[in-house]
Each structure stands twice: as structure tokens, then as C-alpha cells.
Amino acid sequence: MPAGAGEPAGQHAKAFSEAIRLHMEQQGVSGKSLAAMIGLSQNYVATWLRDGRAFTVNDVESIAAALGFRSST
């Protein structure tokens, strides 16, 4: 996705990024490490974590898998 593209983060995306930041802190995972785990640039991931861009469903799935979240389905 080109720089600056994408929807701005809304209320739910901001709550999600806050939860992800907390989980990353608890696990000792940096933004750079998360980016490497999910195959995206550090800049792209940092934009999410600063609430500068909304997450896509694919982003959420990649992050959840990388950080060990389990699906309830």
C-alpha cells in the first residue's frame, strides 16, 4: 500500500492497537520484530501502532498469528 494511503484509524482500530501495544510490551516484542514476523515494513506497522492507519482483517489475522492469539471459531 502506498505511503499515506488507507483509512485513518477509527475508535475500534485505536482500541485494537492499544491492546496490541500492551500485548507486545508484555511479550517483549518490538515493532520492528512484529513487522519481520508478519512480513511488512517497520514503517507500515509503526503507522498502525500510532493509530495513523486502520487495520485490515488480513492485518489483524497476521498480527494475531504472530503474537499467538487463538481464534474462538
N, C-alpha and C positions, 0 to 999 in steps of 0.2 A: 504494500500500500504506500503511495507517495507520502512524503513528509507533509504534515498539515492536513492530510485527508482524514476522513472518518467523522463520526458523530461525537460531539462533546459528551463527556460523562454525565449521566443523569443521577438521580437520587440513589437508585439501586446499584448502579455501577460504582458509585462512590462508597457505598456500604460494602460492596464486594471487595473493592481494592483495599479498604481498611482491614477487612478480615484477612485478606491475603498477606498484607504487610505484617500483621500480627503473627500469623502462622509462619511466615518466612523468618521473622525475628526469633520466634521460639525454636525453630529448626536450625537457625544459624545459616540460612540461605540468603545470599546477596542477590540483588537484581541482575548482576552480571551472570551469576550461576544459574538463576532461573531462565534467563534468556538462552543460555547454552543448552539447558535441559530441554527446552521446547523448540529450539531451532529458529529463534527470532533474534533480531538485533537488540543489543542492550538499550539503544535509544528508544526503540518501539516499546519495549517493556517498561522503561522508565516513564514514558508518557502515560501509560495505563496507571502506573503506581502513583503518579502525581495527579491523577484524575483529569488528565488532558484529553483522554480519548475513551470512548465506551468500549467495553469488551464485546467481542462477538461470541456466539455459542461455541464456535471452534476454539477460540482463545480460552474460554472457561474450561472446556474439556481438556485441553493441553495442560493448563495450569493445574487442574485437579489431579491429573495423572502424574505430573511431575512431582507434586507435593504430597502424593499418597492419599488423597481424598478418595473415599469409596462412594460408588453410586448406590442409591437406595432403591434402584429399579432392578 
